[in-house]
Amino acid sequence: MSISDFLLSEWLWNITWGMAQVPINVVLLALLLWCVQKVGAVQAFFTALLANAFSCAIFTAIVVGGIIWLMGVEYIHPEDAHQTTVLTNSLHVCLYLGLIHAVLQIIFFAFWRCFFDLSVIRATVLVVASNMLSALIVNLLFVRM
């Protein structure tokens, strides 16, 4: 499985079962920002909302714009292509999606600190923790693979 196939598969998961990770992560990240970073509740919510919107938009732009449109990659189900699948465990798929969103949200917080006084190291830990927790919650509550 190439990196483009991996990202395309994760993006397809993101717009189907993985879409539940976004609202859960908004709530978890807002709570963590509010409790740990001592950010106001409204600012914490909008910061979490913007971070998740940023990661979804950039991930979609990379996959749709870069991989599908520029590179011309198409999704072919592994069973139709007579290939073995690498990601057959829904927990792994959820955690990888959480990791992708975490990396993109860390980039968001690196730019966001120019406007607000946030500890980037602490925000990075909070972003990774909230994304991994939301991935676990989605896997436990919604996914039956």
PyMOL commands that set and color helices and strands:
alter all, ss='L'
color gray80, all
select helices_A, chain A and resi 3-15+17-35+41-70+90-112+120-141
alter helices_A, ss='H'
color red, helices_A
deselect
rebuild
show_as cartoon
